[in-house]
Structures are given as C-alpha cells and as structure tokens.
Amino acid sequence: MTKAIRSVAELAASGLISPAREAELVAVAARYDVAITPTMAALIDPADPADPIARQFLPDIRELDIAPEENVDPIGDHAFSPVKGIVHRYPDRVLLKPSHVCPVYCRFCFRREDVGSGGEMLTADELEAALDYIRARPEIWEVILTGGDPFLLSARRLKEIVQALEAIPHVAVIRFHTRIPIVDPDLVDAELVDALAAEKAVYVVIHANHPRELTAAARAAALRMTSAGIPLLSQSVLLKGVNDDAATLTALFRGLVAMRVKPYYLHHADLAQGTAHLRTGLAEGRELVRALRGRVSGLCQPDYVLDLPGGHGKVPVGPSYANFSGKTGWTVEDPQGIEHAYPPQSRP
C-alpha cells in the first residue's frame, strides 16, 4: 500500500495547503483524523480554492463549527449495536465492522467520531462473538462489511471472514462497502479478489463522489472484480461544492456505469458534527435528481436517500411524480414537468 499523507505538516510540505493555513488546521486534525492517499492527492489542483477533490479530503477550519442539529452519532448506530462490531438496525441484515481504520478520512464522514488512527480492529474473540451473533439469528439474510474500510484487512483475514459467513446457512448475501478501489486501487489485486470468492452472492459497493475519481487505475480495479464475477454497485454523497450540479452527477454516474458499476445510493449528507459547509438542502437535492430523470439512462439513476437522525432508518427522499386527488384521481408528471391524468380520460 502506498503511504498516505496523515498530518497537516505533511499536507503543507506536499503543497496541498498553504503555510498560512497550517497553523489553523492543526486544531481540526487534533479532533478529526487526516489521511489522503497519493492517488487522491495527485488529483488535487492546489491553485484551485474550490477543487472538489480537496474539499472531500483536506481539513477545513469550519469543521470546528458545530451546528445545533449535528450529532456525534448522526444515524444512531450506537443504539443498535448489541455486540461490538455489529449494528443491527433492520430485521434481515446487519453491519459487521471488523476495523475502524480507513485509507482516507472524508471530511463529511458520518462515523468521523469513531474512525481514525485510534480505531482498533476487532480482536479474534470479538470477531467470533460478532459472528456468533449472526449465527444465532436466522432472520439475518445479508451481512454488510463496513467500518472503517474492510478492504484494508489482509487478504487472509478477508478470506477467513467470507468463509465464516458462507458457512452460516441463513446468510445469503455478503456485501462490502469500500473506498479502496477509488482511493488506492492497486490494493485490489488478484489476492484480494480471490479472497472474496464464494458460492453465495458477494457484492462490492464502491464509494465515489466526483467523476475525476474514476481514474484509469480505478477502472482497472473495477474490471479485476467484475471479471471475477463480482457485481459492483456504488454509493455517493451529495456534497456542496463537489457534485451539487446536474452535469457533475451525470458525468459521475455515466462514468460508473461505463465501469460496470451500478449507481445504488445518492446519500443526502448526514448531520455529522462540523459538516454544515458540505451539506446541501433537501429541496436542492430533489431538484438535482429531477434534472437527471428522462435525460440520463435509467442505469445511471441511484436512489436519493436520507438516513434519518436517531436511527430511524434510511428512506428515499427523491421527487414524487404522482399525485392523487379524491376529485380528479391520479395525475403523473412526465420528465418535462407536464402533468397527465392516469388512467387517461376515456375518449368518446
């Protein structure tokens, strides 16, 4: 693995931030970990103050501003963690978090209070206890490995986890959520791909937010997985100054589909502490999603979702095109904004 930049001093030495900003950003890095891989650092234009890659990974003094509605656990993970490393919010699936370490630390991360250099891996006993929790609950149909980034585990450990999950009769689907194929794509080598092999369904969900992240190396990493028969999905976060315009989202989703990656979720940014400068409004997000409908292939349309604060679950918040009136029945809006009666009025 290539060596990531992990301090404000290293960011300044590399020219990614100015010496004038170094002193003020030390306080940010003391609260929230900093890490950016050389792959992502190479995409940043230091001369552009609005660079969308820099905005995702370089610390910002505004992260110390905490809005009243922001929370250290914005989607309520902690309340649904019955065993260390497990989050069980929905009846048929659980999150399994074997590690809290990431290759990069996104400035908008909803787990930013939990992940970082101090985040430990589960011990062998803790991992076994988490697996025992899954084994004891036949309603668990899907296990989602997240974290931290599970692709930072060694191929040997990944293989052991996949094999342990495959041996649980009621687990049908194993899903991985990862940034690695985008931010450090060379890690997706033959050994890692082999570790994912299973008779049961294994899915990989890649996190990408801007079309510039879809480098030749990222495309090659995706191809190594799809060539091994692994279906790929993507999740993105709607971020102010990064992808909050229709042209950027179109390029991102088309680029992913061309890599055989199906856009799955477009997340409304969570109420994590210190992230207000990166959040759009829901109304703005709905209009952006509406702008894609009918103009971009259906393959490129993710669900626009909000993870409700307090652990109440993930819900779609995209625009609605159908409306019902007790007097006139249904009207459905087409992609051009024209309303049509449904069913159409009968002709004489």
C-alpha positions as CSV (number, residue, x, y, z in Angstrom):
1,M,0.0,0.0,0.0
2,T,1.3,3.4,-0.9
3,K,2.0,5.7,2.1
4,A,-0.9,8.1,2.8
5,I,-0.4,11.7,4.0
6,R,-1.6,11.7,7.6
7,S,-0.8,15.1,9.1
8,V,-1.3,18.8,8.5
9,A,2.5,19.2,8.4
10,E,2.7,16.6,5.6
11,L,-0.1,18.4,3.7
12,A,1.8,21.7,3.9
13,A,5.1,20.0,2.9
14,S,3.4,18.5,-0.2
15,G,2.0,21.8,-1.2
16,L,-1.6,20.7,-0.7
17,I,-2.3,23.5,1.8
18,S,-0.5,26.8,2.2
19,P,1.8,27.5,5.1
20,A,-0.6,30.2,6.2
21,R,-3.3,27.6,6.8
22,E,-1.2,25.1,8.5
23,A,-1.4,26.6,12.0
24,E,-5.2,26.9,12.0
25,L,-5.8,23.4,10.7
26,V,-3.7,21.7,13.4
27,A,-6.8,22.1,15.7
28,V,-9.0,20.4,13.2
29,A,-6.6,17.5,12.8
30,A,-6.4,17.1,16.6
31,R,-10.2,16.4,16.6
32,Y,-10.7,14.6,13.3
33,D,-8.1,12.4,11.7
34,V,-6.5,13.4,8.4
35,A,-5.5,11.0,5.7
36,I,-5.3,11.2,1.9
37,T,-3.7,8.7,-0.4
38,P,-1.2,9.7,-3.1
39,T,-3.8,8.6,-5.7
40,M,-6.2,11.3,-4.4
41,A,-3.6,13.9,-3.6
42,A,-2.4,13.7,-7.3
43,L,-5.9,14.7,-8.4
44,I,-5.9,17.9,-6.4
45,D,-5.2,21.3,-8.0
46,P,-3.7,23.3,-5.1
47,A,-4.2,26.5,-7.1
48,D,-8.0,26.0,-7.2
49,P,-9.6,27.0,-3.9
50,A,-12.8,25.2,-5.0
51,D,-11.1,22.0,-6.0
52,P,-13.8,19.2,-5.5
53,I,-11.2,16.5,-4.5
54,A,-9.5,18.8,-2.0
55,R,-12.9,19.7,-0.5
56,Q,-13.5,16.0,0.3
57,F,-10.2,15.2,1.9
58,L,-8.4,18.3,3.1
59,P,-9.3,19.6,6.6
60,D,-11.2,22.9,6.8
61,I,-11.4,25.2,9.8
62,R,-15.2,25.2,9.5
63,E,-15.2,21.6,10.8
64,L,-14.8,23.1,14.3
65,D,-18.2,24.9,13.9
66,I,-20.9,22.6,15.4
67,A,-24.5,23.3,14.3
68,P,-27.2,22.6,16.9
69,E,-28.8,19.8,14.9
70,E,-25.5,18.0,14.4
71,N,-24.7,14.8,16.3
72,V,-21.7,12.6,17.2
73,D,-23.8,9.6,16.1
74,P,-26.0,11.2,13.4
75,I,-27.7,8.0,12.2
76,G,-28.0,6.3,15.6
77,D,-25.5,3.4,15.1
78,H,-24.7,3.2,18.8
79,A,-28.2,2.4,19.9
80,F,-28.4,-0.6,17.5
81,S,-25.0,-2.2,18.4
82,P,-25.8,-5.2,20.6
83,V,-22.3,-6.7,20.2
84,K,-19.0,-4.9,19.5
85,G,-18.6,-4.7,15.7
86,I,-22.3,-5.3,14.9
87,V,-25.0,-2.8,14.0
88,H,-28.5,-4.4,13.7
89,R,-31.0,-1.8,12.6
90,Y,-33.0,-3.7,10.0
91,P,-34.5,-7.2,10.7
92,D,-32.9,-9.0,7.7
93,R,-29.4,-7.5,7.7
94,V,-26.6,-6.4,9.9
95,L,-23.4,-4.3,9.6
96,L,-20.2,-6.1,10.5
97,K,-17.4,-3.6,11.3
98,P,-14.1,-5.5,11.7
99,S,-11.9,-2.4,11.7
100,H,-12.3,1.4,12.2
101,V,-9.3,2.4,10.0
102,C,-9.7,4.0,6.6
103,P,-7.2,4.7,3.8
104,V,-8.6,8.3,3.6
105,Y,-10.7,10.3,6.1
106,C,-13.5,12.0,4.3
107,R,-14.4,15.4,5.9
108,F,-18.1,14.6,5.7
109,C,-18.0,11.1,7.2
110,F,-20.9,10.2,9.5
111,R,-18.6,8.0,11.5
112,R,-15.9,10.5,11.9
113,E,-16.1,10.3,15.7
114,D,-15.4,6.6,15.6
115,V,-12.9,6.0,12.8
116,G,-9.3,7.0,12.8
117,S,-5.8,6.1,13.9
118,G,-7.1,5.2,17.4
119,G,-9.8,2.9,15.9
120,E,-8.9,-0.7,16.7
121,M,-9.6,-3.8,14.8
122,L,-11.8,-6.4,16.4
123,T,-9.8,-9.0,18.3
124,A,-10.2,-12.6,17.3
125,D,-12.5,-13.2,20.2
126,E,-14.5,-10.1,19.4
127,L,-14.9,-11.1,15.8
128,E,-16.0,-14.6,16.8
129,A,-18.6,-13.0,19.2
130,A,-19.9,-10.9,16.3
131,L,-20.1,-14.0,14.1
132,D,-21.9,-15.9,16.8
133,Y,-24.5,-13.1,17.0
134,I,-25.1,-13.6,13.3
135,R,-25.2,-17.4,13.6
136,A,-27.8,-17.2,16.3
137,R,-30.3,-15.2,14.3
138,P,-31.8,-16.9,11.3
139,E,-33.6,-13.7,10.2
140,I,-30.2,-12.3,9.1
141,W,-30.2,-12.7,5.4
142,E,-27.4,-10.2,4.5
143,V,-24.2,-9.2,6.2
144,I,-22.6,-5.8,5.2
145,L,-18.9,-5.4,6.0
146,T,-18.1,-1.7,6.5
147,G,-16.2,0.2,9.1
148,G,-13.6,1.6,8.6
149,D,-12.7,0.1,5.3
150,P,-12.8,-3.7,5.2
151,F,-10.5,-3.8,2.1
152,L,-7.7,-2.6,4.4
153,L,-7.8,-6.1,6.0
154,S,-5.2,-8.5,4.7
155,A,-6.5,-10.9,2.0
156,R,-6.0,-13.7,4.5
157,R,-8.4,-12.1,7.1
158,L,-10.9,-11.2,4.4
159,K,-10.9,-14.7,3.2
160,E,-11.5,-16.1,6.7
161,I,-14.4,-13.7,7.2
162,V,-16.0,-14.6,3.9
163,Q,-15.6,-18.3,4.6
164,A,-17.1,-17.9,8.1
165,L,-20.1,-16.1,6.7
166,E,-20.5,-18.5,3.8
167,A,-20.8,-21.3,6.4
168,I,-23.8,-19.7,8.1
169,P,-26.8,-21.3,6.3
170,H,-29.2,-18.4,6.6
171,V,-26.8,-15.8,5.3
172,A,-27.4,-15.5,1.6
173,V,-25.6,-12.2,0.7
174,I,-22.3,-10.8,1.7
175,R,-21.8,-7.1,0.9
176,F,-18.6,-5.0,1.2
177,H,-18.6,-1.2,1.4
178,T,-15.3,0.3,0.4
179,R,-13.4,3.4,-0.8
180,I,-10.3,1.4,-1.7
181,P,-11.0,0.8,-5.4
182,I,-11.1,4.5,-5.9
183,V,-8.6,5.9,-3.5
184,D,-5.9,3.2,-3.5
185,P,-6.9,0.9,-6.4
186,D,-3.6,-1.0,-6.6
187,L,-4.7,-2.8,-3.4
188,V,-7.4,-4.5,-5.3
189,D,-5.0,-7.2,-6.5
190,A,-5.5,-10.8,-7.5
191,E,-5.1,-12.0,-3.9
192,L,-7.8,-9.6,-2.6
193,V,-10.2,-10.5,-5.4
194,D,-9.6,-14.2,-4.7
195,A,-10.4,-13.6,-1.0
196,L,-13.9,-12.5,-2.0
197,A,-14.7,-15.7,-3.8
198,A,-17.7,-17.6,-2.5
199,E,-20.6,-19.7,-3.7
200,K,-23.0,-17.3,-2.1
201,A,-23.7,-13.8,-3.5
202,V,-20.9,-11.3,-2.8
203,Y,-21.4,-7.7,-3.8
204,V,-19.0,-4.8,-3.6
205,V,-20.3,-1.2,-3.1
206,I,-17.8,1.4,-4.2
207,H,-17.8,5.0,-2.8
208,A,-17.1,7.7,-5.4
209,N,-18.4,11.3,-5.4
210,H,-16.8,13.1,-8.4
211,P,-16.0,11.9,-12.0
212,R,-12.3,12.8,-11.5
213,E,-12.1,10.0,-9.0
214,L,-12.8,7.5,-11.8
215,T,-9.1,7.2,-12.8
216,A,-7.6,4.6,-15.2
217,A,-6.4,2.7,-12.1
218,A,-9.8,2.8,-10.6
219,R,-11.3,1.4,-13.8
220,A,-8.8,-1.4,-13.8
221,A,-9.5,-2.3,-10.2
222,A,-13.2,-2.5,-11.0
223,L,-12.5,-4.6,-14.0
224,R,-10.5,-7.1,-11.9
225,M,-13.6,-7.6,-9.7
226,T,-16.2,-7.7,-12.4
227,S,-14.0,-10.2,-14.4
228,A,-14.1,-12.4,-11.4
229,G,-17.9,-12.3,-11.4
230,I,-18.4,-9.9,-8.5
231,P,-21.3,-7.4,-9.1
232,L,-20.4,-3.8,-8.3
233,L,-22.6,-1.0,-7.0
234,S,-21.8,2.5,-6.0
235,Q,-22.8,4.9,-3.3
236,S,-22.2,8.7,-3.4
237,V,-22.8,11.6,-1.1
238,L,-24.4,14.8,-2.3
239,L,-21.9,17.4,-1.3
240,K,-21.9,21.2,-1.7
241,G,-19.1,22.3,-3.9
242,V,-18.2,18.8,-5.0
243,N,-21.1,17.3,-7.0
244,D,-24.1,19.5,-6.4
245,D,-24.9,20.2,-10.1
246,A,-26.5,18.0,-12.7
247,A,-23.6,18.0,-15.1
248,T,-21.2,16.6,-12.5
249,L,-23.7,14.0,-11.3
250,T,-24.3,12.9,-14.9
251,A,-20.6,12.5,-15.6
252,L,-20.1,10.6,-12.3
253,F,-23.0,8.2,-12.8
254,R,-22.3,7.6,-16.5
255,G,-18.6,7.0,-15.7
256,L,-19.5,4.4,-13.1
257,V,-22.0,2.6,-15.4
258,A,-19.3,2.5,-18.1
259,M,-17.1,0.7,-15.5
260,R,-19.9,-1.8,-14.9
261,V,-20.8,-0.2,-11.6
262,K,-24.5,0.3,-11.0
263,P,-25.2,3.6,-9.0
264,Y,-27.1,2.4,-5.9
265,Y,-27.4,5.3,-3.4
266,L,-27.0,9.0,-3.6
267,H,-26.9,9.9,0.1
268,H,-28.1,13.2,1.5
269,A,-25.2,14.3,3.7
270,D,-25.7,13.3,7.3
271,L,-25.8,15.6,10.3
272,A,-22.3,14.8,11.4
273,Q,-20.6,17.4,13.6
274,G,-18.7,20.1,11.7
275,T,-20.1,19.3,8.2
276,A,-22.6,22.0,7.6
277,H,-20.4,23.7,5.0
278,L,-20.7,20.5,2.9
279,R,-24.4,19.9,3.1
280,T,-27.0,20.9,0.5
281,G,-30.7,21.3,1.3
282,L,-33.2,18.6,0.6
283,A,-35.1,20.8,-1.9
284,E,-31.9,21.3,-3.8
285,G,-31.1,17.6,-3.9
286,R,-34.6,16.8,-5.1
287,E,-34.3,19.2,-8.0
288,L,-30.9,17.8,-9.0
289,V,-32.3,14.2,-9.0
290,R,-35.3,15.5,-11.0
291,A,-32.9,17.0,-13.6
292,L,-31.4,13.6,-14.3
293,R,-34.8,11.8,-14.8
294,G,-35.6,11.4,-18.5
295,R,-32.3,12.9,-19.6
296,V,-29.9,10.2,-18.3
297,S,-30.1,6.5,-18.7
298,G,-32.1,4.6,-16.1
299,L,-28.9,2.6,-15.4
300,C,-27.4,5.9,-14.1
301,Q,-30.2,6.7,-11.6
302,P,-29.4,5.9,-7.9
303,D,-31.9,6.2,-5.1
304,Y,-31.7,9.6,-3.4
305,V,-31.9,8.7,0.3
306,L,-31.7,10.2,3.8
307,D,-30.6,8.3,6.8
308,L,-33.0,9.7,9.4
309,P,-31.3,11.0,12.6
310,G,-31.7,8.9,15.7
311,G,-31.5,5.5,14.0
312,H,-35.0,5.6,12.4
313,G,-33.6,4.2,9.1
314,K,-32.9,5.1,5.5
315,V,-35.7,6.4,3.3
316,P,-36.0,7.7,-0.3
317,V,-36.4,11.4,-0.5
318,G,-36.4,12.0,-4.2
319,P,-39.1,13.9,-6.0
320,S,-42.5,12.4,-6.5
321,Y,-44.1,12.4,-9.9
322,A,-47.5,11.0,-8.9
323,N,-50.3,12.9,-7.0
324,F,-53.7,11.8,-6.1
325,S,-56.9,13.8,-5.6
326,G,-60.2,12.4,-4.5
327,K,-61.9,14.5,-7.1
328,T,-59.7,14.1,-10.1
329,G,-57.9,10.8,-9.4
330,W,-54.2,10.4,-10.3
331,T,-52.0,12.9,-12.1
332,V,-48.5,11.9,-13.1
333,E,-45.8,14.3,-14.1
334,D,-43.5,13.4,-17.1
335,P,-39.8,14.3,-17.2
336,Q,-40.6,17.6,-18.9
337,G,-42.9,18.7,-16.0
338,I,-46.2,18.2,-17.9
339,E,-49.0,16.5,-15.9
340,H,-51.0,13.7,-17.3
341,A,-54.2,12.1,-16.0
342,Y,-53.8,8.4,-15.1
343,P,-55.5,6.4,-16.3
344,P,-56.1,8.7,-19.3
345,Q,-59.6,10.0,-19.6
346,S,-61.7,7.8,-21.8
347,R,-62.3,9.0,-25.3
348,P,-65.9,9.3,-26.7
